């Protein structure tokens, strides 16, 4: 399949999955956040991680509010990507947060961290990356929104880091079109069935 055909197939999948996600009831979204947080926190890899990079959820993505709260309670360094700074030429930056009060929403599509001289976190120091996705397949391939932001971020990570995707059950599909710049995750966790089987479990 040509790259153009793969891109077109990806966009068709995005459109279909975004429509499904848009129709999720608010209660289903909220409950998904609690169930996924519980599953992640019981995972050995998360328990052993010292520094965790977590996306700040928006809309009807799997919510990360509860997960972030518990990671902070467990004494983890929790970092969130600064996409606005990256777009403005500051490079791919992560900033540690102490809670929701450190996330900026005004004028931003995605909640992002307040960045100060003292809260920068090196991408190389992150043990676990928690990333969103519109779909994942049985090889860990991930379909994002199309901007390539998380692929660029994960490309900078340590070879020892683990990549974890969060998804609703309907976002797990048999096969995703893959392109050379796509970076797969090691595991995916869903609200109902827990972790994917047969992938890398560090």
C-alpha positions in Angstrom: 0.0 0.0 0.0 1.4 3.4 -1.0 2.0 6.1 1.7 -0.8 8.2 0.2 -3.2 5.3 0.5 -2.1 4.7 4.1 -2.7 8.3 4.9 -6.2 8.2 3.4 -7.0 5.0 5.3 -5.8 6.6 8.5 -8.0 9.6 8.0 -11.1 7.4 7.3 -10.4 5.6 10.6 -10.0 8.9 12.4 -13.3 10.1 11.1 -15.1 7.0 12.2 -13.5 6.7 15.6 -13.9 10.3 16.4 -17.6 10.0 15.7 -17.9 7.0 18.0 -16.0 8.8 20.7 -18.0 11.9 20.4 -21.2 10.0 21.1 -20.0 8.5 24.4 -22.1 9.5 27.4 -20.3 11.7 29.9 -20.8 9.0 32.6 -19.0 6.4 30.5 -16.1 8.8 29.9 -15.8 9.6 33.7 -15.9 5.9 34.7 -13.3 5.0 32.1 -10.9 7.4 33.7 -11.3 5.7 37.1 -11.0 2.2 35.8 -8.0 2.9 33.7 -6.3 4.7 36.6 -6.8 1.7 38.8 -5.4 -0.7 36.2 -2.4 1.4 35.5 -1.6 1.9 39.2 -1.7 -1.9 39.8 0.9 -2.4 37.0 4.4 -3.2 38.2 6.0 -1.0 35.5 4.0 2.0 36.7 4.7 1.2 40.4 8.5 1.2 39.7 8.6 4.3 37.5 10.0 7.4 39.1 9.2 9.9 36.3 5.9 9.5 34.3 4.9 11.7 31.3 1.1 11.8 31.1 -1.0 13.5 28.5 -3.5 16.0 29.9 -6.8 14.8 28.6 -9.3 16.8 26.6 -12.9 16.2 25.4 -13.8 12.6 25.5 -10.3 11.1 25.5 -9.7 8.6 28.3 -9.5 11.0 31.3 -6.1 11.2 33.0 -7.1 13.4 36.0 -7.5 10.6 38.4 -4.3 8.8 37.2 -2.3 12.0 37.6 -3.7 12.6 41.1 -2.7 9.2 42.3 0.7 9.2 40.6 1.5 12.5 42.5 0.2 10.9 45.7 2.6 8.1 45.2 5.5 10.5 45.0 6.1 10.3 41.2 7.4 13.1 39.1 4.6 13.8 36.7 5.4 15.6 33.6 3.1 17.0 30.8 4.2 18.0 27.3 4.4 21.7 26.4 3.1 21.6 22.9 2.7 25.4 22.6 6.3 26.0 23.5 7.4 23.4 21.0 5.3 25.1 18.2 6.9 28.4 19.1 10.4 27.0 18.7 11.3 26.1 22.3 12.0 22.5 21.5 10.2 19.4 22.8 9.7 20.3 26.5 8.2 18.5 29.4 7.3 20.3 32.6 6.5 18.8 36.0 3.2 19.6 37.6 1.9 19.4 41.2 -1.7 19.1 40.1 -4.4 20.6 37.9 -3.6 24.1 39.1 -0.4 23.9 37.0 -2.2 23.2 33.8 -3.1 26.0 31.4 -6.3 25.7 29.3 -7.0 29.3 28.3 -6.2 29.8 24.6 -5.1 26.2 24.2 -6.8 23.3 22.5 -5.0 20.8 24.8 -4.3 21.5 28.5 -0.6 22.2 28.9 1.7 22.9 31.8 2.9 26.1 33.2 6.7 26.1 32.4 9.1 27.7 34.8 12.9 27.6 35.0 12.7 25.0 37.8 10.2 22.5 36.5 11.7 21.3 33.2 11.9 17.5 32.9 14.3 15.9 30.4 12.5 13.5 28.0 15.5 11.2 28.6 14.6 10.9 32.3 11.1 9.6 31.8 10.5 6.0 32.7 6.9 5.7 31.5 5.0 7.6 28.8 1.2 7.5 29.0 -0.2 8.5 25.6 -3.6 8.9 24.0 -4.8 7.4 20.7 -7.8 7.1 18.5 -6.9 3.4 17.9 -4.4 0.7 18.6 -3.8 -2.7 17.0 -2.4 -6.0 18.0 1.2 -5.0 17.3 1.0 -1.8 19.4 0.7 0.5 16.5 -1.1 3.7 17.4 -3.4 6.0 15.4 -3.2 9.6 16.7 -4.9 12.8 15.6 -2.5 13.3 12.7 -0.2 15.9 14.0 2.7 13.5 14.9 3.4 15.2 18.2 3.6 12.1 20.3 5.6 10.2 17.7 8.2 13.1 17.8 8.2 13.0 21.6 8.6 9.2 21.9 11.4 9.3 19.3 13.4 11.3 21.9 12.8 8.8 24.8 15.4 6.6 26.4 15.5 3.0 25.1 14.6 1.9 28.6 11.3 3.9 28.7 8.0 2.2 28.4 5.1 3.5 26.2 1.6 2.9 27.4 -1.5 3.7 25.4 -5.0 4.4 27.0 -8.0 3.4 25.0 -11.7 2.5 25.1 -12.5 -1.1 24.0 -13.9 0.0 20.6 -10.5 1.7 19.9 -8.7 -1.7 19.8 -8.8 -2.9 16.1 -7.2 -5.8 14.2 -4.7 -3.8 12.0 -3.7 -0.2 11.6 -1.9 1.2 8.5 1.7 1.8 9.5 4.2 4.4 8.3 8.0 4.6 9.0 7.5 7.6 11.4 4.9 5.8 13.5 6.2 4.7 16.9 4.3 1.7 18.6 3.5 1.4 22.2 4.5 -1.5 24.5 1.1 -1.9 26.1 -2.4 -0.6 26.0 -4.9 -0.5 28.9 -8.6 -0.3 28.5 -11.3 0.3 31.1 -12.9 -3.1 30.8 -10.4 -5.8 29.9 -7.2 -4.3 31.4 -3.9 -4.8 29.5 -3.3 -6.0 26.1 -1.9 -9.5 25.8 1.4 -10.6 24.2 3.2 -7.3 24.0 6.3 -6.1 25.7 5.9 -6.0 29.4 9.0 -4.4 31.0 
